[in-house]
Amino acid sequence: MNASTILMVPGLRDHVEDHWQSHFANAHANVRTVPPLQRDKLDCGARVAALDDALAHIDGPVVLVAHSAGVMITVHWALRALPARRKIESALLVTPPDFDAPLPEGYPTPDELRLHGWLPTPRERLPFPCVVAASRNDPLARFERVAGMAQDWGARLVDLGCAGHMNPASGFGEWRDAGRYIASCV
């Protein structure tokens, strides 16, 4: 890996022990993870503040590695936090959900997401280089919608093929290619 600190930005389910982000963080000394919220777990502003706080405790350049709603946290943060953006070297944004469309049962509704500050989904160009890794059979977003987000964010799109949502439910605990994709962002 590089000399940068890698900061994992988990999604709404926070830390899942068998998630690829957890496996990667446990295997590398230069990786930190945004801590889970104790309250306001669905509040986008609270999640953005947690990311900002985690970054405030890191010296030197940072590579953000976000998954699912963590991508949306990262995007909302990037378009709000002007001074702190300078330390971001790049970002890997893995399987962003399409919060503008209804999600499967068990996930928040568009109305709940709007109420908690997630919508509208930011579509401005991000102020640092990034890669969006998208799956063709992600139950939380159609590939074409994610490709549009990547284009709007100024990101390079990587097609992961049929990888579901890149979570344990899709068969991903350890993701052996995570390091390669993280390195490709820089």
MIMI-614833 format. One record per residue (C-alpha): x negated, y, z negated; residue in one letter. Coordinates in Angstrom, 1 decimal, padded with zeros to 4 digits, always signed. Last residue first. Layout:
N
X_Y_Z_a
...
//
This chain:
186
+004.2_+007.2_+006.2_v
+007.5_+005.4_+007.0_c
+005.8_+002.3_+008.5_s
+004.2_+001.5_+005.1_a
+007.6_+001.1_+003.5_i
+008.8_-001.1_+006.4_y
+005.7_-003.4_+006.0_r
+006.1_-003.5_+002.2_g
+009.8_-004.5_+002.5_a
+009.0_-007.3_+005.0_d
+009.1_-010.1_+002.4_r
+012.5_-009.1_+001.1_w
+012.9_-010.9_-002.2_e
+016.5_-011.4_-003.3_g
+018.3_-011.1_-000.1_f
+021.0_-013.7_+000.8_g
+023.7_-011.3_+001.7_s
+025.2_-011.4_-001.9_a
+021.6_-010.8_-003.1_p
+021.5_-007.5_-001.2_n
+020.4_-006.5_+002.3_m
+024.0_-005.4_+003.2_h
+024.4_-008.2_+005.7_g
+021.1_-009.0_+007.4_a
+022.3_-009.5_+011.0_c
+019.6_-007.7_+013.0_g
+017.4_-005.4_+011.0_l
+017.5_-002.7_+013.6_d
+015.1_+000.1_+012.7_v
+016.3_+003.7_+013.3_l
+013.7_+006.6_+013.2_r
+015.1_+009.4_+011.2_a
+016.1_+013.0_+012.2_g
+018.9_+013.0_+009.7_w
+021.5_+013.4_+012.5_d
+020.0_+010.5_+014.4_q
+019.9_+008.2_+011.4_a
+023.5_+009.1_+010.6_m
+024.6_+008.3_+014.1_g
+022.7_+004.9_+014.0_a
+024.5_+004.2_+010.7_v
+027.9_+004.8_+012.4_r
+026.9_+002.5_+015.3_e
+025.8_-000.3_+012.9_f
+029.2_-000.3_+011.2_r
+028.9_+000.3_+007.5_a
+029.7_-001.4_+004.1_l
+030.2_-004.9_+005.4_p
+026.7_-004.8_+007.0_d
+026.8_-007.0_+010.1_n
+024.4_-005.2_+012.5_r
+022.1_-004.2_+009.7_s
+020.4_-000.9_+009.4_a
+016.9_+000.3_+008.3_a
+016.7_+004.1_+008.4_v
+013.1_+005.4_+008.6_v
+012.1_+008.8_+007.3_c
+009.8_+011.8_+007.8_p
+010.6_+014.7_+005.5_f
+012.9_+017.7_+005.5_p
+016.1_+015.7_+006.4_l
+018.1_+016.9_+009.4_r
+021.7_+017.6_+008.4_e
+024.5_+015.0_+008.3_r
+025.5_+015.2_+004.6_p
+028.4_+012.8_+003.9_t
+031.4_+014.9_+003.0_p
+031.8_+013.4_+000.5_l
+029.8_+012.0_-002.4_w
+031.0_+014.6_-004.9_g
+032.9_+012.5_-007.4_h
+036.4_+013.5_-006.2_l
+035.3_+012.7_-002.6_r
+034.1_+009.3_-003.6_l
+037.3_+008.5_-005.5_e
+039.3_+009.6_-002.4_d
+037.2_+007.6_-000.1_p
+037.9_+004.5_-002.2_t
+035.3_+003.1_-004.6_p
+034.1_-000.5_-004.1_y
+035.9_-003.6_-005.3_g
+037.8_-004.2_-002.1_e
+035.7_-003.4_+001.0_p
+034.9_+000.2_+001.9_l
+037.3_+002.7_+003.6_p
+035.4_+004.9_+006.0_a
+033.7_+008.2_+005.3_d
+031.5_+006.5_+002.7_f
+029.6_+004.7_+005.5_d
+027.1_+002.8_+003.4_p
+023.3_+003.3_+004.0_p
+021.6_+000.0_+004.7_t
+018.0_+000.9_+003.8_v
+016.6_+004.4_+003.8_l
+012.8_+004.4_+003.8_l
+011.5_+007.8_+002.9_a
+008.4_+010.0_+003.6_s
+005.7_+012.0_+001.9_e
+008.0_+013.7_-000.6_i
+005.9_+016.2_-002.7_k
+007.3_+019.2_-000.9_r
+010.9_+018.2_-001.6_r
+010.6_+019.3_-005.2_a
+010.9_+023.0_-004.4_p
+014.0_+022.8_-002.3_l
+016.2_+020.3_-004.2_a
+019.6_+020.5_-002.4_r
+019.3_+018.9_+001.0_l
+016.9_+016.2_-000.2_a
+019.1_+015.4_-003.2_w
+022.2_+014.7_-001.1_h
+020.2_+012.6_+001.3_v
+018.5_+010.7_-001.6_t
+021.8_+010.0_-003.4_i
+023.3_+008.9_-000.1_m
+020.4_+006.5_+000.5_v
+020.8_+005.2_-003.1_g
+024.4_+004.5_-002.2_a
+022.9_+001.6_-000.1_s
+019.2_+001.2_-000.8_h
+016.6_+003.9_-001.2_a
+012.8_+003.9_-001.0_v
+011.3_+007.3_-001.6_l
+007.6_+007.7_-000.9_v
+006.0_+010.1_-003.3_v
+002.9_+012.4_-003.2_p
+001.2_+013.5_-006.4_g
+002.3_+013.6_-010.0_d
+005.6_+011.8_-011.0_i
+007.7_+012.9_-014.0_h
+009.6_+015.6_-012.0_a
+010.5_+012.9_-009.5_l
+012.4_+010.9_-012.1_a
+014.3_+014.0_-013.1_d
+015.3_+014.9_-009.5_d
+016.5_+011.3_-009.0_l
+018.6_+011.5_-012.2_a
+020.0_+014.9_-011.1_a
+021.1_+013.4_-007.8_v
+022.8_+010.6_-009.7_r
+024.5_+013.0_-012.0_a
+025.7_+015.1_-009.0_g
+027.0_+012.0_-007.2_c
+029.2_+011.1_-010.2_d
+030.1_+007.4_-010.1_l
+028.0_+006.4_-013.1_k
+029.1_+009.4_-015.2_d
+027.6_+007.7_-018.2_r
+024.4_+005.6_-019.1_q
+022.8_+006.2_-015.7_l
+020.3_+003.8_-014.4_p
+016.6_+004.8_-014.3_p
+015.2_+005.9_-010.9_v
+012.6_+003.2_-010.2_t
+008.8_+003.4_-010.3_r
+006.3_+001.7_-008.0_v
+002.5_+002.1_-008.0_n
+001.8_-001.1_-009.9_a
+003.4_-003.4_-007.3_h
+005.1_-006.8_-007.7_a
+007.8_-005.9_-010.2_n
+008.9_-002.9_-008.0_a
+009.1_-005.2_-004.9_f
+011.2_-007.8_-006.7_h
+013.5_-005.1_-008.2_s
+014.0_-003.5_-004.8_q
+014.7_-006.9_-003.2_w
+017.5_-007.5_-005.6_h
+017.4_-010.5_-008.0_d
+017.4_-008.4_-011.2_e
+020.1_-006.0_-010.0_v
+019.3_-002.5_-011.2_h
+021.9_+000.2_-010.3_d
+025.2_-001.2_-008.9_r
+025.8_+002.2_-007.3_l
+022.7_+002.1_-005.2_g
+019.1_+002.0_-006.3_p
+016.5_+004.7_-005.6_v
+013.0_+003.2_-005.8_m
+010.1_+005.6_-006.1_l
+006.9_+004.6_-004.4_i
+003.9_+006.6_-005.8_t
+001.5_+007.5_-003.1_s
-002.0_+006.0_-002.9_a
-001.0_+003.6_-000.1_n
+000.0_+000.0_+000.0_m
//
